Amino acid sequence: MTIKGEKPGAAMTIDGEKLGAAMTVNDERRLRLATTRANRRIRIDAAAGVVAALLLGGPAHGQPAGNEPAPAPRGKIDAGARGFAIASADGAWQLRLRGLVQLDGRFFSGDASAGTDEWLVRRVRPTFEGSFGERVGFRLMPDFGDGTSQIVDAYVDTKLAPHVHLRAGKFKPPVGLERLQSARDLPLVERSFTTELVPNRDIGLQLSGGERLGWAVGVFDGVVDGRSTDGDDDGEQELAARVFALPLGAESPAVLGIGLAVTYGDRAGAPSLPLLAGQRSPGQQTIFRYRTGADGTFADGDRIRVAPQLYWYRGPFGFMSEWVRVREDVSRSSGGVGRSATLENEAWQITGQWFVTGERAGYRDPQSRGGVELVARLTELSPDAGAFALGAASFADPASAVTRARSAALGVNWFPLPGIKASAAWHHTSFKGGAPAGDRPDEDVLLLRWQLDF
């Protein structure tokens, strides 16, 4: 569009068309304003067409259909029994939401037991995990069970080579076979005594790799037996290493796994920060602990863990076993006299399972509809006898800490639907020592669990 005019009051033409009579200055201003607004609307319409093309995948306004660009690959959204996921078209970028909810019941038999009958929400764990491209993955898992809030897992995995990964953050160190098994796959509601002697979660770096011969080595803050940490309490570090072999090939009808894990670290505790943990029964009652207080026992030197382990599965049958020894330097000052010693605490367990409905047994639960599994376990905890020597100057009080605990359990698991699991387990535990006069009373407890896992 062109606007021609020589001076105010002269005749004007638009695109060569004469307007007619002479125009005033105000007439010219109104005409120019109308023309500017028309041009602005044209630009806005063109921009809206481009935005619509980007959002809706269609051609821009006014673009010939024959010049359409190829549509961009669309992402994927998935939902099922294994959780919810959003992923890029090639699957390299992913965000997955999973969850675990466990409602437990504990019911003790006999008036002599220190346990309390109760229902509790054992675990509530929403899990966010995914990948950033082909080499980086992550996992963030809080837990709101047992009336607390905590971060259980928070780590990043980086793929350095086809079978080599670097993990950094808070996670399970590569030690206990039963501890490394997910809480959603536990055969008997609670873990055995061996798990009371190995670390739960720790913060550090881990390098791992392998397939049929897997290996892992890491450096961690160091955590007391059976517990987790959110920081380094004494400034000392701990090394952990594990090898685990699967000697049978994929063509074998059985699965055999054999491994060995070790940890080594130096601990510098004090009576006010002993860096020693107690051990619990299947009913989650404390049955062994060192003396506490101003003259209490504390970690003071080397700590070494050794944990040989294995499992075997064939068809509906399987078993898992491990043995753990913790060798630890401890000290105590009693009556102004200091005393140190190296103590060795041990635990072992063997667990057998049978799917009576024919599902394939394994280290992880199958995705079953109507499956029924029977489970049995024997486990024992043996604190070092040296912890009880010298009476009042001993590292542990024999009037409250047991010198041995042995537990037998029978259980049944039912899988009515994928992601749903109902469990019942009866545990009978006998003790040696642990009471002012003789032995702590036996513990008989029924453990129930209803689990949702997606």
LINKA-V441404 format. One record per backbone hydrogen bond with DSSP energy under -0.5 kcal/mol. NH is the residue of the N-H (numbers start at 1). CO is the residue of the C=O. E is the energy in kcal/mol with one decimal. If there is no record, write none. Layout:
BEGIN
[[NH	CO	E] [NH	CO	E]]
END
This chain:
BEGIN
[[4	13	-2.2] [9	23	-1.1] [10	7	-2.2] [13	4	-1.1] [14	17	-2.3] [15	2	-1.6] [17	14	-2.0] [18	16	-0.5] [19	12	-3.7] [21	19	-0.6] [23	10	-0.8] [28	24	-1.9] [29	25	-2.1] [30	26	-2.3] [31	27	-2.1] [32	28	-2.6] [33	29	-2.4] [34	30	-2.2] [35	31	-2.2] [36	32	-2.2] [37	33	-2.1] [38	34	-2.0] [39	35	-2.1] [40	36	-2.0] [41	37	-2.1] [42	38	-1.7] [43	39	-1.8] [44	40	-2.4] [45	41	-2.5] [46	42	-1.9] [47	43	-2.2] [48	44	-2.6] [49	45	-1.8] [50	46	-1.6] [51	47	-2.3] [52	48	-2.5] [53	49	-1.9] [54	50	-2.0] [55	51	-2.5] [56	52	-2.7] [57	53	-1.2] [58	52	-0.5] [63	60	-2.7] [67	64	-1.7] [68	65	-1.4] [76	87	-3.5] [78	85	-2.8] [80	83	-1.9] [83	80	-1.9] [84	97	-2.4] [85	78	-2.8] [86	95	-2.3] [87	76	-2.9] [88	93	-2.4] [91	88	-1.3] [94	92	-0.6] [94	131	-1.9] [95	86	-2.3] [96	129	-3.7] [97	84	-3.0] [98	96	-0.5] [98	127	-2.7] [100	125	-0.9] [101	452	-2.5] [102	123	-2.6] [103	450	-2.5] [104	102	-0.6] [104	120	-3.1] [105	448	-2.1] [106	118	-2.7] [107	446	-1.9] [109	444	-2.7] [113	110	-0.6] [118	106	-2.1] [120	104	-2.5] [122	102	-1.4] [122	120	-1.1] [123	102	-1.1] [125	100	-3.1] [126	124	-0.5] [127	98	-3.2] [128	140	-2.8] [129	96	-2.2] [129	127	-0.5] [130	138	-1.7] [131	94	-1.4] [132	136	-3.1] [133	92	-0.5] [133	131	-0.6] [135	132	-0.5] [136	132	-0.7] [137	157	-2.8] [138	130	-2.0] [139	155	-2.0] [140	128	-2.8] [141	153	-2.9] [142	126	-0.8] [143	150	-2.6] [144	124	-2.3] [146	121	-3.3] [147	144	-0.5] [148	145	-1.7] [150	143	-1.8] [152	141	-2.1] [152	150	-0.7] [153	141	-1.8] [154	170	-2.3] [155	139	-2.1] [156	168	-2.3] [157	137	-2.8] [158	166	-2.5] [159	135	-3.3] [160	158	-0.8] [160	164	-2.1] [161	164	-1.5] [164	161	-1.4] [165	208	-2.9] [166	158	-2.6] [167	206	-3.1] [168	156	-2.1] [169	204	-2.0] [170	154	-2.6] [171	169	-0.5] [171	202	-2.3] [175	173	-2.0] [180	176	-2.2] [181	177	-0.7] [185	182	-1.7] [186	183	-0.8] [190	188	-3.3] [195	192	-0.7] [196	193	-1.0] [197	194	-1.5] [198	195	-0.7] [200	227	-2.5] [202	171	-2.6] [204	169	-2.4] [205	219	-2.1] [206	167	-2.5] [207	217	-3.0] [208	165	-2.4] [209	215	-2.2] [210	163	-1.3] [214	212	-0.5] [214	244	-2.7] [215	209	-2.3] [216	242	-2.1] [217	207	-2.4] [218	240	-2.8] [219	205	-2.0] [220	238	-3.0] [221	203	-1.8] [226	198	-1.7] [227	224	-1.8] [229	201	-0.7] [233	231	-0.6] [238	220	-2.7] [239	264	-3.2] [240	218	-2.4] [241	262	-2.5] [242	216	-2.5] [243	260	-2.2] [244	214	-2.6] [245	258	-3.3] [246	212	-3.2] [252	249	-1.5] [255	313	-2.9] [257	311	-2.8] [258	245	-2.3] [259	309	-2.9] [260	243	-2.2] [261	307	-1.2] [262	241	-2.5] [263	305	-1.8] [264	239	-2.4] [265	303	-1.9] [266	237	-0.9] [267	301	-3.1] [269	299	-2.7] [270	273	-1.7] [273	270	-1.0] [279	288	-2.1] [281	285	-2.3] [284	281	-2.3] [287	279	-2.7] [288	279	-1.4] [291	395	-2.8] [296	293	-1.9] [297	291	-2.1] [298	331	-2.3] [299	274	-2.9] [300	329	-2.6] [301	267	-2.2] [303	265	-2.6] [304	327	-2.7] [305	263	-1.7] [306	325	-2.1] [307	261	-2.7] [308	323	-0.6] [309	259	-2.3] [310	321	-2.6] [311	257	-2.1] [312	319	-2.4] [313	255	-2.4] [314	317	-2.6] [315	253	-0.7] [317	314	-2.2] [318	353	-1.6] [319	312	-2.4] [320	351	-2.4] [321	310	-2.7] [322	349	-1.7] [323	308	-2.0] [324	347	-3.0] [325	306	-2.2] [326	345	-2.8] [327	304	-3.1] [327	325	-0.5] [328	326	-0.6] [328	343	-2.9] [329	302	-2.2] [330	341	-2.7] [331	298	-2.4] [332	339	-2.5] [334	332	-0.5] [334	337	-2.5] [337	334	-1.5] [338	336	-0.5] [339	332	-2.3] [341	330	-2.2] [343	328	-2.8] [343	341	-0.6] [345	326	-2.2] [346	382	-2.0] [347	324	-2.0] [348	380	-1.8] [349	322	-1.9] [350	378	-2.2] [351	320	-2.9] [352	376	-2.7] [353	318	-2.7] [354	374	-2.2] [355	316	-2.3] [356	354	-1.0] [356	372	-1.2] [357	372	-1.0] [358	355	-1.7] [361	315	-2.8] [361	359	-0.5] [368	366	-1.5] [370	415	-3.8] [371	415	-1.0] [373	413	-2.8] [374	354	-2.9] [375	411	-2.6] [376	352	-2.2] [377	409	-2.0] [378	350	-2.1] [379	407	-2.2] [380	348	-2.1] [381	405	-2.9] [382	346	-3.1] [387	384	-1.8] [388	385	-1.7] [389	386	-0.8] [391	388	-0.6] [393	390	-2.4] [394	391	-2.0] [395	387	-0.7] [396	387	-2.6] [398	396	-0.7] [400	397	-2.0] [401	397	-2.9] [402	287	-2.7] [403	432	-3.1] [404	432	-1.1] [405	381	-2.3] [406	430	-2.4] [407	379	-3.0] [408	428	-2.5] [409	377	-2.3] [410	426	-1.8] [411	375	-2.7] [412	424	-2.5] [413	373	-2.7] [414	422	-2.9] [415	371	-2.8] [416	414	-0.6] [420	417	-2.4] [421	451	-2.0] [422	414	-2.8] [423	449	-2.8] [424	412	-2.0] [425	447	-2.3] [426	410	-2.9] [427	425	-0.5] [427	445	-2.6] [428	408	-2.9] [429	427	-0.5] [429	443	-2.8] [430	406	-2.7] [431	440	-0.5] [432	404	-2.3] [434	398	-1.6] [434	401	-0.8] [435	398	-0.6] [435	438	-1.0] [440	433	-2.6] [443	429	-2.8] [444	109	-0.5] [444	442	-0.6] [445	427	-2.1] [446	107	-2.7] [447	425	-3.1] [447	445	-0.6] [448	105	-2.5] [449	423	-2.3] [450	103	-2.3] [451	421	-2.9] [452	101	-2.6] [453	419	-2.9] [454	99	-2.4]]
END
